[in-house]
Amino acid sequence: MEKQLKSLDPAAAQARVLGGVPKRTKKAASSERDALLQFKDGLTADYCGLLTSWEPNTDCCRWTGIVCSNLTNHVVKLELVPSDFFSCLKGKVSPSLGELKHLEHLNLRHNLFYGEIPHQLGNLSKLTILDLHHAYDSVPVQSLSWISRLALLRYLDLSSANLTKVRNWITIVSHLHSLRFLSMDSCQLPTETPSSIISYVNLHSLSYLSLSNNAFQGSVSNIISKLCKLEHLDLGNNNFTDELSNVIHSLVNCNNKALLTLDLSLNGFRGRVPDGIGSFSWLRELHLSNNQLTGEISPGLRQLTKLEILDVSSNSLEGTLTRNHFSSLVNLRLLSLSDNLGLVISIEEDWIPPFQLDVISLRSCKLGLRFPKWLQVQTNFSYFDVSNTGISDSISTSFWNSLSSNIQYLNMSYNQFYGILPSLPNIPNDLIIDLSSNLFEGVVPSAFANTLSLFLNDNRFFNCSYILCPKTESNSSQSLGTVILRKNNFIGEIPESICQLKKLQILDLAINHISGVIPNCIGTFMVMKGIKNFEVDFEPDVLTFNYNYGIDETRSETVIVSWKREEHGFKETIRFVKYIDLSSNELSGEIPIGISSLSALGALDLSENNLSGCIPLEIGNLTALELLDLSNNHLTGNIPISTQLQSFDASSYAGNPGLCGAPLQSCSKDRATSNVPKGDNTSVQNKDDDFVFFLGLYISVVLGFIVGFWGVCGTLVIKASWRHAYFQLLDNIKDKIM
């Protein structure tokens, strides 16, 4: 997009560079300076210090973000853009900008403005570039009619502005006969059917059109047939339901020889990828993911020798791909075939591809039992996903050693990779590595301590000391945000040095053989305490990654974690998940009071251990808890009374015979430590209690009978006078009855 901006900027040839000094030092008109200062006054925040040079009584041509003409000294360019993807400026855009009559280029993208877009911008009759991409919040725009007055406008980007009330948007932009670039992504545009738009389309000059994420429905083929000069077409993330062959046929019929990017992903396009796709010999990017495409991949793709990005993931494609499908794609940088369960990739063992990929995504395709050589020779990738592909093989040391410094994401999970991992060279600190659900064994390599997130669950590792014992002199290990090592064969204790991992947000060591006590310093995990400046991104730099490869930032990968004892997939929201799971180990001692400092903790599972003592009163302060499980330990005493602890049912405390109090049975004065909880083993406990009760009853009855019988009869046998009196009594009773 930056290239399009530069090519459309007429001020670039005659204006000085941003922040430099003009060739002539005449001051800009005071009215222009005053208009800019009013714009500054309308802002409530400048998080990046973009406007620190904007001082009264100084030449506004020297201010950051201002470009003045070398010929007239008027302001011709205003560009206030953050250096990254986070907003710098916040507030209202002042109508005073409409007084910059000579302005040709206005770029305020990636800021946080609210309120109405000033209609006074329609006074900027010389404006050729208007870029408000992701600059406005969700407040609905009432009108865009002022845009139709910008007759010279060639570049218009209103992406993410709320245009739900702008019913005549297509009519407005159709009056812009000079327009070459139009981007209205995520604008919540009124969902008119495409057929009702056709009659208004008068955009034959467009070379760039992006209308993604707007919930359009129906057919789009007829509209495309009217846009024959397009170099970039993005209709992704809508609800179009054409046969894909009709869309491609429309592009072929209008003799489009310029198409470089075609993005139809996240729609309902149906059918096969037609052979006609091979007609676009200059195509650089093809995005067809998340549709309803079927059949085999068209051999026409082989003709796209300029292709750099091929993404057909998340469809129902099938068949076998061989080296012939890829041999001519010498410029390929991104290959995504993931989640086409019927795709088999069968390539000869000795084949060396003609490309080096930056992105490899083959999740859930069938790659065969061997780890393919053509993948192992890829050494420049930043993203590598071969999860759930049926591989049962070891990984060569050369593959690990070839990992580039650019790698951000490595996922080889849900296969049957086996063997001992070698000692590895240093790897990037921002790497996410997922080797879960395999057959790896031995020691976890020390280099993994330098990663951002580490998934090694469901393997056979027995030593993870390098991960839990970061070196105090090294800051690299401080970046670890996620450690998931559940269901391995780890032994030993949790060392106090684990508390150096200040940025830890997920710690899962469940289902191992870990013993000893839980370190009290566990309460120093800064992210779990909710301290913002310690938070790290759980995923790779999704915005930067997707921006570089032309992928919508909403299409990031799903991360699987065990949340509330079930596997759940998270995307961007994973950064809000914070939990500790140490269940099903051999931990002893008391629950450390330090845990109560983790105010942002969402789940705490310490069940199935040998913990003893009382539940710390302070744990009731963990108001963010959604799951608490302390069951099947040896905890005793009263459950502290707090709204939080009583919000969980009895199963959270079951299996602790010495524990009582709500939500378990109440504690009596003489049974304070013997109340029986209601839980998984309650029925077994009740059976034991019933047996003891009835046994005592039977014994007492038998003893009572014996004592009573011999107490009477024994006396009669021994003492004759009592015996004579007893029988005389019986004779008298008999005489009365008779």
Secondary structure, 3 states (H helix, E strand, C coil): CHHHHHHCCHHHHCECCCCCCCCCCCCCCHHHHHHHHHHHHCEEEECCCCCCCCCCCCCHHHCCCEEEECCCCCEEEEECCCCCCCCCEEECCCHHHHHCCCCCEEECCCCEECCCCCHHHHHCCCCCEEECCCCECCCCCCCCHHHHHCCCCCEEECCCCCCCCCCCHHHHHHCCCCCCEEECCCCCCCCCCHHHHHCCCCCCCCCEEECCCCCCEECCHHHHCCCCCCCEEECCCCEECCEHHHHHHHHHHCCCCCCCEEECCCCCCEECCCHHHHHCCCCCEEECCCCEEEEECCHHHHHCCCCCEEECCCCEEEEEECHHHCCCCCCCCEEECCCCCEEEECCCCCCCCCCCCCEEECCCCECCCCCCHHHHCCCCCCEEECCCCCCCCCCCHHHHHCCCCCCCEEECCCCCCEEECCCCCCCCCCCEEECCCCEEEEECCHHHHHCCEEECCCCEEEECHHHHCCCCCCCHHHHCCEEECCCCCCEEECCHHHHHCCCCCEEECCCCEEEECCCHHHHHCCCCCCCHHHCCCCCCCHHHHHHHCCCCCCCCCCEEEEECCEEEEECHHHHHCCEEECCCCEEEECCCHHHHHCCCCCEEECCCCEEEECCCHHHHHCCCCCEEECCCCEEEEECCCCCCHHHCCHHHCCCCCEEECCCCCCCCCCCCCCCCCCCCCHHHHHHHHHHHHHHHHHHHHHHHHHHHHHHHHHHHHHCHHHHHHHHHHHHHHHHHHC
